[in-house]
Amino acid sequence: MNYSVLMPLLIPVTVAIVLPILASIGRRKSVDVARNVYRYSIGLQVFMWIGAFLFSLMPVGFWAYGVTPKALELAVNSVFVIFLIFCGIYIHRYVVELGDDALSIGAFGRRNVSYKDIHSAETQTSERGTVFLVVKYGEKGRTSISGSLQGFNDLVKELRRKIRK
């Protein structure tokens, strides 16, 4: 039987089964709990790094089976590996911190929003079922925080409590 027709099922199965399991791996460190810091789970970080590693080995796998990839295929593969590495770094560095007087959000460029400026913080669900927190502040300021962060429900409760003060 030719199993190559089953390959397109690999990505949906990975996303539907493996990714939620990896997202639940790991617990918030006691230091993060004490400082009100929320991050992505270590499972998602591992998923990105393993994906980047496997895609970087893909040309070697082709050569091992006697298939010579074209220059365009190598370029596209390289761009995808760089994209996965960037996503892995972003997920590793992304932090939401509830300070004493401001909400700090971001990975590379951190944005601080004073609790006095926040108008509302409401959870929303997208059409695909993704949950996120929308924080509205200032005149037209708005930011979304992913529901994939560890301790997301605690983040929502604590942020609403700090806004009411």
N, C-alpha and C positions, 0 to 999 in steps of 0.2 A: 504494500500500500504506500502511496505517496503522501508523506506527512507534511509536505510543504504547504498544502492547502490549509492546514490548521494553524500556521504561523500567525495570521491576522488575529486569531483569538488570544494570542499571548498577551498583548497589551491590555485588552479589557479585563482579562482574568487577573493580571497583575494589579491593575488599578482597583478592581472591585474586591479582591480578596487580600492580597499581600499588603497593599498600602495602608488600609485601616489597621491591620495588625501591627505594622511597623510604627504607625502614628501613636499607638497606645503604649509602646515600649518606653520604659524609663519613667522616673518620677522626679518631681521637682526637688531640688536640693534644699536642705534646711536653710541655707544662706539665702536662696532665692525666695523662700516662703517668708523669712524674716524681713527681707527688704522689699517685699511686694514686687518681685520680678517675674515676668511671664515670658517664656520662650517656646520655640518649637521643640518637639521631642527629639531625643537622640536617634530614635528609629528613622525619622524622616531624613536626618542628616546622613545616617549610614546608607539609606536608600539612594540618596543623591551621589554619594561618593562611590558606592559600588557600581551605580549606573555609569558614571564617568569612567571608572576603571574598565568596565566591560566594553564600553563603546570604544575606548582607546585601544583595546586589544582586537577589535573586530577586523582590521586589515590583516593582522597576523593570522587570524583564523581563516580568512579568505585565501591567503598565500599558502597555508598549510593544506588546504584542499585543492590547490592548483588553480585557483581563480585569481587573476590579476585585476585588482580594482583600478578603475580609470581615475585620472587626476581629479575630475569633478567629484567623483564619489569620495575620494580621500579628503578633498577640501570640505565637502558637506559634513563628513564624519568629524573632521577636526573642529569645525564651527560648532557642531552639536556637543562635542566633548568640552569645549571652552564654555558653552552655555550651561552645561550641567555643573561644571566647576564653579561658575559664577553663582548659580542657584544654590549650590552647597554652601558657599561662603556666605551668601545672603541669609540663608536659613540659620546658619550657625551664629551670625552676628545680630540677627533681628531680635530686639528686646523691647518689651513694653514694661515700663517701670512706673509704679504709682508712688511718687514721692510725697513729701509732706504738703507741698503747695502746688505741685504741677505734675502733669502726666507727660512722660517722656516716651517717645515712640521712634523706632527706626533701626536701621542696620548700619548704614554708612554715614548718612547725614541725620543726626538725631533732631527731632522736633519736640520742643517743650511747649505744652499748652497748660496755662494756668486753670485751675479748677473754677475760678471766678468767671472765666470766659466761656466755659462749656455750657451750652444751652440744653442739650439733651444727649443721652447715650441709650440707644435702643438696639435691640437685636433684630436682625432681619434674616430671612431665609431666601436664597435665590431660587430660581425656577428649577435648578438642578439639585436642590436640597442642601446647598452649602450654607452654613450658618456663619454670620459675621456680625460684628458690633460696629454700628455707625455712630461716630462721635461728631456732633455739630458744635462749632465754637465760633466766636467772633462774628463778623458781618456775614461772610459767606464761607467760612472755613469748614471743612468736612474731611474726615479721614475714616477709613475702614480698617478694622482689626479682625484678622482671621480667627475663625472659631476652632482652628486646628492647634492653637496654642495650648500648652499644658495648663490646666487649671482655669480654663476659659470661663466657666460658670462663676468661679470665685472672683475672677477679674471683673466680670460684669457687676456682681454684688458689691464688691469693694469700691469700684469706680462710682457707682450710683450713690453709695453711702458718702463718699468724699464730696460729690457734687452737692448733696443736700446740706452740707455743713455751712 
